């Protein structure tokens, strides 16, 4: 890791006086009066003076200032914590995934498993842009802390739940916190890395899957054998805060350091002259409350009914559900109209100039389709199919489905290394095209596993190819989406959030479709195929995989149950195969953006090129600050 190669970030490019590609050293006037040790909150910071871009918000300015105060050890500690949190959440996901079916079955509601996943995916979809906005407005540390607290609440509530309603409602906290960490990790990596190294570093949060995918199901089996599924959730409430502490401490200390050095104004104090109404109005516009509401409520009102409508006696004739869907569509139509009015949304949730980018729109569409296909073909019922229709034990069914995560991680890291080693500018498009083709091939292979004669090798190969295709697409498409922001570093967070949000929307749509198909076909087929004396037990068999597996393998009853599962999973796989055509089309629409036009944070970033850095300007800037104590260690760092 070294100092940045000096590319200007968006706010610094706006009005900087350029000297050989760099700003000239700021004078005292550039900072406002800094002699006062209290440092007036209205004085201009470096970010303020160097930029006339009104879209750059306080959280973005803070991380740009913090980037100038990193020591190599401080940045290394921050990345170590990012990895620890990623390892913790990855292992937790692998442990709790097999436990979910047993949790809802303990409430005699296995059929609500798809609803649980839809709740998760809806929250995952709607929380990313607001969390990115919180990070831009208040700061990265505050957003990380909020996500960790939400996750802890989710763990505790799930562990203590006594009915499926409580368990399902806990998914709101759990999903909000988990997806918050996901987007914030990617935003932090974008803040602290050069574009050439970003693909590799963005794979860092996924790398624990190389290990956790194998040990997670084994831990789940031990928990089920020695204790209850509740411990599988509760124990993470103690582990996650320990993993987060190093990052929190690093961000906090470097934020204080930036304030002492005058690189950043201190947190705004409560101003007695500013009425509460003015403060609320400022946050109202900074957070784009109305835009966030229109987007989040619109998605929720569309996605949730899609999975519940199959359980309504009236089906698609249910006026209540149709009214919810119509209202959701209306809110999403109103969303761009609100966002396009600077007087109403001076800090929009999604800058509309991103929507003019072909690569951004195609990248988001690509994420939508590959997530939707996965949640139709694999999640959440393929695991139950393996347990019931193929009679595989938990210890074998878990690794088969989790091979996807392992293969996607390997593929993502491989693509990232190839991009990193390339002598020319990163070109994500070839990897995207190959990944989409491999993904389609994998779905075709999955169709060969829909019979009871499917071999374990075929099952593993299908999941491996599916994961490899997804891994190639995900890391490179995210890189392309970030590149579509051009020199506007302040847009990277919301662009990344938008991309991951649309992907989660695809997951929610896929879960809704799979839930509708499963809810319609399995009960009807059980009644059709079960022996006459057992038809009355069809609702119980449908509601729990434990009950379905309780019938002896090879018996008439189990054969009927396996046939119902098999025929239903076949329908789901054909639907997934049909969705592969639009996947291939949007993959071709993604373009390679010019890497030399991508904005990067100035300061100490991973992979920065020290060549050409005007160290004397940095030293003069530091020496011009009359703030009492200027960190000598930072001066030494500028001389590197």
C-alpha positions, 0 to 999 in steps of 0.5 A, spaced: 500 500 500 502 506 498 500 513 497 495 515 491 497 516 484 494 523 485 487 522 481 483 527 483 476 525 486 470 528 484 469 534 489 477 536 488 476 536 481 471 541 481 474 547 482 482 546 484 487 549 481 491 544 478 499 544 478 502 538 474 495 534 475 495 536 483 492 542 487 497 547 489 498 548 496 492 551 500 493 557 504 490 559 510 485 562 507 483 556 504 481 553 511 478 559 514 480 561 521 483 555 524 487 558 530 481 557 534 482 551 538 475 549 538 475 550 530 468 553 528 464 548 525 462 553 520 469 554 517 471 550 511 475 544 511 479 542 505 473 538 502 469 544 502 474 549 500 476 545 494 469 543 492 463 547 489 460 540 488 453 541 492 452 534 492 458 532 496 455 530 503 459 530 510 460 523 510 463 523 503 468 529 506 469 525 512 472 519 509 476 523 504 479 527 509 480 520 513 484 517 507 489 523 508 490 521 515 491 513 514 497 510 517 499 503 513 498 500 520 491 503 521 489 501 514 491 494 515 487 494 521 481 496 518 482 491 512 483 486 518 476 488 521 473 488 514 475 481 513 473 478 520 466 481 519 466 478 513 468 471 516 463 472 521 457 473 517 459 468 512 460 463 517 453 465 520 450 464 514 452 457 512 450 455 519 444 458 519 442 456 512 440 449 514 437 451 521 432 455 517 428 449 515 428 446 522 426 453 525 420 454 521 418 447 521 418 447 529 412 452 528 409 447 523 410 452 518 415 449 513 411 452 507 412 459 510 420 458 508 419 462 502 415 468 505 421 468 510 426 469 504 421 474 501 421 478 507 429 478 507 430 479 500 425 485 500 429 488 506 435 487 503 433 490 497 430 497 500 435 498 505 441 498 501 440 505 498 438 508 505 444 505 508 449 508 503 445 515 504 446 514 511 454 513 510 454 519 505 450 524 510 453 522 517 459 518 516 462 510 515 463 509 522 456 511 524 453 507 518 457 501 520 455 501 527 447 502 525 448 495 521 451 492 527 446 494 532 441 491 527 444 485 526 444 484 534 437 485 534 435 480 529 440 475 532 437 475 539 429 476 536 430 469 532 433 466 538 428 467 542 422 467 537 416 462 540 412 463 533 413 464 526 411 471 526 416 473 531 421 469 527 419 472 520 419 479 523 426 478 526 428 478 519 427 485 518 432 487 523 437 481 521 436 483 513 437 490 514 443 489 518 446 484 514 445 488 507 448 494 511 454 491 512 454 488 505 454 495 502 458 498 507 464 493 506 464 495 498 463 502 499 469 502 504 473 498 499 471 503 494 474 509 498 480 506 500 483 502 493 485 504 486 480 502 481 485 497 478 485 494 485 478 494 486 476 488 483 480 484 487 479 487 494 471 487 493 472 480 493 475 480 500 468 479 503 467 473 499 473 470 500 471 466 507 466 462 503 472 458 501 472 455 508 466 457 511 462 453 506 464 446 508 465 447 516 458 451 516 453 445 515 458 441 519 457 446 525 449 446 524 449 438 524 453 439 531 448 444 533 442 440 532 445 434 535 447 437 541 443 443 542 437 447 539 437 451 532 436 457 537 443 457 539 445 457 532 442 464 532 444 467 539 451 465 539 453 471 533 450 476 538 457 475 542 462 474 536 460 480 531 461 486 536 468 483 537 470 482 529 467 490 528 471 493 534 478 494 530 474 497 524 470 502 529 476 504 533 480 505 526 475 510 523 474 513 530 481 515 531 483 517 524 476 521 524 479 525 530 486 525 527 483 529 521 479 534 525 486 535 529 490 536 523 484 541 520 483 536 514 476 536 517 471 540 521 469 538 527 462 535 528 457 540 528 454 542 535 447 544 536 447 551 534 442 555 539 441 560 533 438 554 529 431 552 530 430 545 531 425 545 525 431 548 521 435 542 523 430 537 521 429 540 514 436 540 513 436 532 515 430 531 511 433 534 504 440 530 506 437 524 507 432 525 501 426 522 506 421 522 501 425 519 495 427 513 500 420 512 502 417 512 495 422 507 493 422 503 499 415 503 500 414 502 492 418 495 492 415 493 498 408 493 496 409 490 490 414 484 492 411 482 498 404 480 495 407 476 490 409 471 495 402 471 499 397 471 493 398 464 492 396 462 499 389 467 498 383 463 497 381 468 491 388 468 488 389 473 483 382 475 484 384 478 491 382 485 491 387 487 497 393 484 494 392 487 487 391 494 490 397 493 494 401 492 487 398 497 484 400 502 489 407 500 489 407 501 482 404 508 482 410 510 488 415 507 483 413 511 478 413 517 482 420 516 484 424 519 478 419 525 478 421 527 485 428 525 484 429 529 478 427 536 481 433 539 484 428 544 489 425 537 492 431 533 492 437 537 492 441 530 494 437 525 491 437 517 493 439 516 486 443 521 481 439 521 475 445 522 471 447 515 472 440 513 469 443 516 462 449 510 463 448 504 458 453 500 463 450 502 469 443 500 467 445 494 463 449 492 469 443 493 474 439 489 469 444 483 469 444 483 477 436 482 477 436 477 472 442 472 475 439 473 482 432 472 480 434 465 476 438 463 482 432 464 487 428 460 482 432 454 481 436 453 487 433 458 493 429 456 497 426 449 495 432 445 492 435 444 499 428 441 501 428 437 494 435 434 496 432 432 503 426 429 501 426 427 494 433 424 494 433 422 501 440 426 502 442 427 509 443 434 512 451 433 512 451 432 504 445 436 502 448 442 505 455 442 501 451 441 495 447 447 495 453 451 498 458 449 493 455 455 489 458 460 494 465 456 494 465 456 486 463 463 486 468 465 490 473 462 487 471 465 480 471 472 483 478 472 486 480 469 479 477 474 475 480 479 480 487 477 480 487 477 472 484 484 472 489 486 477 495 483 473 493 486 466 497 491 464 492 495 460 486 498 463 481 493 467 476 490 462 470 487 465 466 485 459 469 479 457 468 476 464 461 478 464 460 475 457 463 468 459 460 468 466 453 469 463 454 463 458 457 459 464 451 461 468 446 459 462 450 452 461 449 451 469 441 451 469 441 446 463 445 442 467 441 443 473 435 440 469 438 433 468 438 433 476 431 433 476 430 425 477 432 421 482 437 417 478 441 424 478 448 422 481 452 426 486 457 428 481 452 432 477 449 435 483 456 438 485 458 440 478 451 443 476 452 448 483 459 449 481 458 451 474 452 456 477 457 459 482 462 460 477 458 464 472 455 468 478 462 469 481 465 472 474 459 476 473 458 479 480 465 482 481 466 484 474 459 487 473 460 491 480 466 494 477 463 496 471 457 499 475 462 503 479 466 505 473 460 508 470 460 514 475 466 517 471 470 522 476 464 522 481 467 519 487 461 521 491 456 517 486 460 510 487 456 509 494 449 510 491 451 507 484 454 500 488 448 500 492 443 501 486 446 495 483 446 491 489 439 493 490 436 491 483 440 484 484 436 483 491 429 485 487 431 480 483 432 475 488 425 477 491 422 476 485 425 469 484 423 467 491 416 470 490 415 466 483 418 460 486 413 460 492 407 461 488 409 455 484 411 451 490 405 453 494 400 451 488 403 445 485 406 441 491 399 441 495 395 439 489 400 433 487 400 431 494 393 430 494 393 427 487 399 422 489 398 420 496 394 413 498 387 414 499 388 413 507 393 418 507 390 424 503 388 428 509 395 428 512 397 432 506 397 439 509 402 436 515 407 433 510 407 440 506 408 444 512 414 440 514 420 437 511 421 433 518 414 430 517 415 429 509 422 425 511 419 421 517 416 416 512 420 410 510 425 411 504 422 406 498 415 406 502 409 408 497 408 414 501 415 417 501 414 415 493 408 419 492 412 425 496 418 425 492 414 425 486 410 431 488 417 434 490 420 432 483 415 434 478 415 441 482 422 442 482 422 441 474 417 446 473 421 451 477 428 449 473 424 450 466 422 457 468 429 459 470 432 456 464 427 461 460 430 467 464 437 466 461 435 469 455 434 476 457 440 475 462 445 473 455 442 479 452 443 484 457 450 482 458 452 484 451 449 491 453 455 492 458 460 496 456 468 497 458 468 504 461 475 508 461 479 507 467 483 513 467 476 517 468 474 514 474 475 518 480 479 516 486 480 518 493 486 522 495 490 519 500 493 513 502 489 507 498 491 500 497 495 500 490 496 507 490 502 509 485 507 514 489 510 516 483 508 524 482 506 525 488 507 532 490 510 531 498 512 538 499 505 541 497 502 536 503 508 538 508 506 545 506 499 544 507 500 541 514 505 546 516 500 552 514 495 549 519 495 553 526 491 548 530 496 547 536 498 540 534 499 537 527 501 529 527 508 528 526 507 521 524 503 524 518 508 528 516 513 523 516 508 519 512 507 524 507 515 524 505 515 516 504 
